[in-house]
Amino acid sequence: MVVSQRGEETVIGWGAIADAFADWPLAVEVRHDSWITDETLEFFHERRLAFCNIDQPTLAHCLPPTSHATGEVGYFRLHGRNARNWFS
């Protein structure tokens, strides 16, 4: 699942997805810096949702490089850093 800005309805939806697929490893990729909160990371950890660390250009509200480990698997996604074509 890929989500942009953080919203409570999205967090609630992730809880339902985590419950429905509790026997499977799940990773969540977010691309907006509003998701980098202690509350979000704790929620992911409690639900065994792997935070997808991503490589992306440094643009407004994009996540900085991270190394969060919240689930049973680690996931790092290499998008590249081509800022000029990021939203194309």
LOLOKOL-256232 format. One record per residue: residue number from 1; residue in three letters; y negated, x negated, z negated of N, C-alpha, C in turn. Coordinates in Angstrom, 2 decimals, decimal comma. Atoms other than C-alpha are relative to their C-alpha. Last residue first. Layout:
<logus>
+-----+--------+---------+---------+---------+---------+---------+---------+---------+---------+---------+
: num : residu :     n.v :     n.u :     n.w :    ca.v :    ca.u :    ca.w :     c.v :     c.u :     c.w :
+-----+--------+---------+---------+---------+---------+---------+---------+---------+---------+---------+
: NUM :    ala :       Y :       X :       Z :       Y :       X :       Z :       Y :       X :       Z :
...
+-----+--------+---------+---------+---------+---------+---------+---------+---------+---------+---------+
</logus>
This chain:
<logus>
+-----+--------+---------+---------+---------+---------+---------+---------+---------+---------+---------+
: num : residu :     n.v :     n.u :     n.w :    ca.v :    ca.u :    ca.w :     c.v :     c.u :     c.w :
+-----+--------+---------+---------+---------+---------+---------+---------+---------+---------+---------+
:  88 :    ser :   -0,19 :   -0,41 :   -1,40 :  -13,05 :   -6,15 :   14,12 :    1,33 :    0,72 :    0,17 :
:  87 :    phe :    0,06 :   -1,45 :   -0,09 :  -13,85 :   -6,22 :   10,38 :    0,17 :    0,51 :    1,42 :
:  86 :    trp :   -0,73 :   -0,64 :    1,09 :  -12,73 :   -9,81 :    9,77 :    0,04 :    1,52 :    0,14 :
:  85 :    asn :   -0,84 :   -1,07 :   -0,55 :  -13,81 :  -11,13 :   13,19 :    0,73 :    0,82 :   -1,06 :
:  84 :    arg :    0,66 :   -0,64 :   -1,14 :  -16,78 :  -13,30 :   12,10 :    0,81 :    1,19 :    0,54 :
:  83 :    ala :    0,98 :   -1,00 :    0,44 :  -15,28 :  -14,01 :    8,69 :   -0,63 :    0,75 :    1,16 :
:  82 :    asn :    0,90 :   -0,19 :   -1,13 :  -12,23 :  -15,79 :   10,12 :   -0,98 :    1,12 :   -0,33 :
:  81 :    arg :    1,38 :   -0,07 :    0,49 :  -10,66 :  -16,79 :    6,80 :   -1,02 :    0,14 :    1,12 :
:  80 :    gly :    0,91 :    0,91 :   -0,69 :   -6,98 :  -16,22 :    7,32 :   -1,42 :    0,24 :   -0,44 :
:  79 :    his :    0,74 :   -0,71 :   -1,03 :   -4,85 :  -13,26 :    6,32 :   -0,82 :   -0,94 :    0,86 :
:  78 :    leu :    0,91 :    0,88 :   -0,72 :   -2,23 :  -15,19 :    4,36 :   -0,65 :    0,75 :    1,16 :
:  77 :    arg :    0,13 :   -0,39 :   -1,40 :   -0,61 :  -12,84 :    1,86 :   -1,07 :   -0,86 :    0,66 :
:  76 :    phe :    1,25 :    0,58 :   -0,48 :    0,66 :  -14,16 :   -1,46 :   -0,09 :    0,27 :    1,48 :
:  75 :    tyr :    0,29 :   -0,32 :   -1,38 :    3,33 :  -12,21 :   -3,33 :   -1,37 :   -0,56 :    0,35 :
:  74 :    gly :    1,32 :    0,46 :   -0,36 :    5,08 :  -13,16 :   -6,54 :   -0,23 :    0,27 :    1,47 :
:  73 :    val :    0,07 :    0,86 :   -1,18 :    8,02 :  -11,12 :   -7,73 :   -1,44 :   -0,46 :    0,19 :
:  72 :    glu :   -1,17 :    0,87 :    0,01 :    8,81 :   -9,62 :  -11,13 :    0,05 :   -0,94 :    1,20 :
:  71 :    gly :   -1,30 :   -0,62 :   -0,22 :    5,36 :   -8,16 :  -11,47 :    1,11 :   -1,02 :   -0,04 :
:  70 :    thr :   -0,12 :   -1,21 :    0,80 :    1,88 :   -9,05 :  -12,77 :    1,36 :    0,67 :    0,13 :
:  69 :    ala :   -1,43 :   -0,30 :    0,00 :    1,29 :  -12,63 :  -11,63 :    0,21 :    1,19 :   -0,92 :
:  68 :    his :   -0,50 :   -0,94 :    1,00 :   -2,35 :  -13,23 :  -10,70 :    1,50 :    0,23 :    0,17 :
:  67 :    ser :   -1,41 :    0,37 :    0,21 :   -3,17 :  -16,34 :   -8,67 :    0,60 :    0,88 :   -1,09 :
:  66 :    thr :   -0,58 :   -0,35 :    1,30 :   -6,54 :  -15,48 :   -7,17 :    1,43 :   -0,50 :   -0,08 :
:  65 :    pro :   -1,38 :    0,45 :    0,13 :   -8,83 :  -16,63 :   -4,32 :    0,50 :    0,29 :   -1,43 :
:  64 :    pro :   -0,06 :    1,45 :   -0,05 :  -11,97 :  -14,49 :   -4,40 :    1,46 :   -0,43 :   -0,02 :
:  63 :    leu :   -0,53 :    0,70 :    1,15 :  -11,62 :  -10,83 :   -3,57 :   -0,11 :   -1,50 :    0,18 :
:  62 :    cys :   -1,37 :    0,47 :   -0,23 :  -13,92 :   -9,36 :   -0,95 :    0,46 :   -0,75 :   -1,24 :
:  61 :    his :   -1,02 :   -0,82 :    0,67 :  -16,95 :   -7,49 :   -2,29 :    1,44 :   -0,35 :    0,36 :
:  60 :    ala :    0,41 :   -0,91 :    1,07 :  -19,40 :   -9,19 :    0,09 :    1,15 :    0,87 :   -0,44 :
:  59 :    leu :    1,05 :   -0,93 :   -0,42 :  -17,61 :  -11,81 :    2,19 :   -0,35 :    0,91 :   -1,18 :
:  58 :    thr :    0,88 :   -0,28 :    1,13 :  -15,51 :  -14,86 :    1,37 :   -1,17 :    0,81 :    0,51 :
:  57 :    pro :    1,34 :    0,59 :   -0,02 :  -12,90 :  -14,67 :    4,11 :   -0,78 :    0,37 :   -1,26 :
:  56 :    gln :    0,89 :   -0,74 :   -0,89 :   -9,32 :  -13,80 :    3,17 :   -1,37 :   -0,66 :   -0,01 :
:  55 :    asp :    0,91 :    0,98 :   -0,58 :   -6,29 :  -15,32 :    1,46 :   -0,84 :    0,76 :    1,02 :
:  54 :    ile :    0,26 :    0,11 :   -1,43 :   -4,58 :  -12,70 :   -0,63 :   -0,98 :   -1,12 :    0,32 :
:  53 :    asn :    1,08 :    0,96 :   -0,14 :   -2,85 :  -12,42 :   -3,99 :   -0,22 :   -0,23 :    1,49 :
:  52 :    cys :   -0,06 :    0,81 :   -1,21 :   -0,71 :   -9,29 :   -3,95 :   -1,24 :   -0,88 :    0,07 :
:  51 :    phe :    1,33 :    0,12 :   -0,59 :   -0,47 :   -8,02 :   -7,53 :    0,13 :   -0,92 :    1,21 :
:  50 :    ala :    0,45 :    1,35 :   -0,31 :    3,18 :   -7,22 :   -8,21 :   -1,38 :    0,06 :    0,64 :
:  49 :    leu :    0,56 :    0,05 :   -1,35 :    3,66 :   -3,80 :   -9,77 :   -0,53 :   -1,41 :    0,24 :
:  48 :    arg :   -0,76 :    1,01 :   -0,77 :    5,92 :   -3,99 :  -12,83 :   -0,43 :    0,01 :    1,47 :
:  47 :    arg :   -0,79 :   -0,72 :   -1,01 :    4,33 :   -0,76 :  -14,17 :    0,86 :   -0,92 :    0,86 :
:  46 :    glu :   -0,79 :   -1,04 :    0,69 :    3,03 :   -2,41 :  -17,37 :    0,94 :    0,72 :    0,96 :
:  45 :    his :   -1,03 :    0,66 :    0,81 :    1,92 :   -5,50 :  -15,40 :    0,91 :    1,03 :   -0,68 :
:  44 :    phe :   -1,00 :    0,55 :   -0,91 :    0,08 :   -3,45 :  -12,77 :    1,15 :   -0,63 :   -0,79 :
:  43 :    phe :   -0,71 :   -1,15 :   -0,58 :   -1,69 :   -1,46 :  -15,49 :    1,10 :   -0,49 :    0,95 :
:  42 :    glu :   -0,91 :   -0,48 :    1,05 :   -2,58 :   -4,70 :  -17,32 :    0,82 :    1,19 :    0,51 :
:  41 :    leu :   -1,10 :    0,97 :    0,10 :   -4,03 :   -6,15 :  -14,10 :    1,01 :    0,40 :   -1,07 :
:  40 :    thr :   -0,85 :   -0,09 :   -1,18 :   -6,08 :   -3,01 :  -13,51 :    1,20 :   -0,93 :   -0,11 :
:  39 :    glu :   -0,69 :   -1,29 :    0,03 :   -7,45 :   -2,87 :  -17,06 :    0,97 :    0,13 :    1,18 :
:  38 :    asp :   -1,12 :    0,13 :    0,94 :   -8,28 :   -6,60 :  -17,09 :    0,83 :    1,28 :   -0,03 :
:  37 :    thr :    0,37 :   -0,31 :    1,39 :  -10,39 :   -6,02 :  -14,01 :    1,23 :   -0,21 :   -0,87 :
:  36 :    ile :   -0,30 :    1,14 :    0,86 :  -10,21 :   -7,38 :  -10,46 :   -0,57 :    0,26 :   -1,39 :
:  35 :    trp :   -1,35 :   -0,07 :    0,58 :  -10,03 :   -4,07 :   -8,62 :    0,31 :   -1,12 :   -0,97 :
:  34 :    ser :    0,03 :   -0,96 :    1,10 :  -13,79 :   -3,80 :   -8,00 :    1,36 :    0,14 :   -0,68 :
:  33 :    asp :    0,08 :    0,65 :    1,31 :  -13,47 :   -7,00 :   -5,96 :   -0,09 :    0,95 :   -1,18 :
:  32 :    his :    1,37 :   -0,18 :    0,51 :  -12,27 :   -5,07 :   -2,93 :   -0,05 :   -0,55 :   -1,41 :
:  31 :    arg :    0,91 :    0,89 :   -0,73 :   -9,23 :   -6,02 :   -0,85 :   -1,45 :    0,14 :   -0,45 :
:  30 :    val :    1,35 :   -0,55 :    0,04 :   -6,31 :   -4,64 :   -2,82 :   -0,93 :   -1,00 :    0,66 :
:  29 :    glu :    1,05 :    0,85 :   -0,55 :   -2,67 :   -5,34 :   -2,05 :   -1,32 :    0,73 :   -0,05 :
:  28 :    val :    1,21 :   -0,73 :   -0,35 :   -0,02 :   -3,76 :   -4,25 :   -1,05 :   -1,00 :    0,47 :
:  27 :    ala :    1,21 :    0,82 :    0,02 :    3,51 :   -5,13 :   -4,47 :   -1,17 :    0,86 :    0,47 :
:  26 :    leu :    1,16 :   -0,49 :   -0,74 :    6,64 :   -3,18 :   -5,38 :   -1,16 :   -0,97 :   -0,14 :
:  25 :    pro :    1,19 :    0,82 :    0,26 :   10,10 :   -4,39 :   -6,43 :   -1,14 :    0,50 :    0,89 :
:  24 :    trp :    0,37 :    0,90 :   -1,09 :   12,51 :   -1,46 :   -6,22 :   -1,18 :   -0,87 :   -0,40 :
:  23 :    asp :   -1,11 :    0,93 :   -0,21 :   14,33 :    0,42 :   -9,00 :   -0,29 :   -1,04 :    1,09 :
:  22 :    ala :   -0,16 :    0,89 :    1,15 :   11,12 :    2,09 :  -10,25 :    1,12 :   -1,03 :    0,19 :
:  21 :    phe :   -0,71 :    1,16 :   -0,54 :   10,41 :    3,57 :   -6,82 :    0,27 :   -1,05 :   -1,09 :
:  20 :    ala :   -0,95 :   -0,44 :   -1,02 :    9,40 :    7,08 :   -7,91 :    0,84 :   -1,15 :    0,54 :
:  19 :    asp :   -1,08 :   -0,77 :    0,61 :    7,80 :    5,84 :  -11,13 :    1,07 :    0,37 :    1,02 :
:  18 :    ala :   -0,79 :    0,93 :    0,82 :    5,76 :    3,15 :   -9,37 :    1,17 :    0,70 :   -0,66 :
:  17 :    ile :   -0,80 :    0,81 :   -0,93 :    4,65 :    5,70 :   -6,76 :    0,89 :   -0,97 :   -0,78 :
:  16 :    ala :   -1,04 :   -0,87 :   -0,55 :    3,53 :    8,14 :   -9,46 :    0,91 :   -0,78 :    0,96 :
:  15 :    gly :   -0,95 :   -0,28 :    1,08 :    1,64 :    5,40 :  -11,31 :    1,15 :    0,85 :    0,50 :
:  14 :    trp :   -0,89 :    1,16 :    0,11 :    0,08 :    4,26 :   -8,05 :    1,01 :    0,19 :   -1,11 :
:  13 :    gly :   -0,96 :   -0,05 :   -1,10 :   -1,31 :    7,75 :   -7,52 :    0,98 :   -1,16 :   -0,05 :
:  12 :    ile :   -0,97 :   -1,04 :    0,36 :   -2,95 :    7,69 :  -10,95 :    1,07 :    0,10 :    1,07 :
:  11 :    val :   -0,81 :    0,55 :    1,08 :   -4,63 :    4,38 :  -10,05 :    1,07 :    1,01 :   -0,42 :
:  10 :    thr :   -0,91 :    0,97 :   -0,61 :   -5,82 :    5,87 :   -6,76 :    0,91 :   -0,61 :   -1,05 :
:   9 :    glu :   -1,03 :   -0,76 :   -0,72 :   -7,28 :    8,92 :   -8,48 :    1,00 :   -0,92 :    0,67 :
:   8 :    glu :   -1,03 :   -0,49 :    0,93 :   -9,05 :    6,60 :  -10,93 :    1,10 :    0,78 :    0,71 :
:   7 :    gly :    0,31 :   -1,35 :    0,44 :  -10,88 :    4,79 :   -8,14 :    1,13 :    0,51 :   -0,88 :
:   6 :    arg :   -0,75 :   -0,54 :    1,12 :  -11,01 :    1,15 :   -7,09 :   -0,49 :    1,41 :   -0,33 :
:   5 :    gln :    0,65 :   -0,07 :    1,31 :  -12,38 :    0,31 :   -3,66 :    0,85 :    0,70 :   -1,04 :
:   4 :    ser :    1,27 :    0,71 :    0,08 :  -10,17 :   -0,74 :   -0,71 :   -0,57 :    0,13 :   -1,41 :
:   3 :    val :    1,07 :   -0,87 :    0,47 :   -6,49 :    0,11 :   -0,85 :   -1,29 :   -0,80 :   -0,05 :
:   2 :    val :    1,26 :    0,73 :   -0,05 :   -3,44 :   -1,34 :    0,90 :   -1,11 :    0,97 :   -0,34 :
:   1 :    met :    1,16 :   -0,85 :    0,00 :    0,00 :    0,00 :    0,00 :   -1,23 :   -0,89 :    0,00 :
+-----+--------+---------+---------+---------+---------+---------+---------+---------+---------+---------+
</logus>
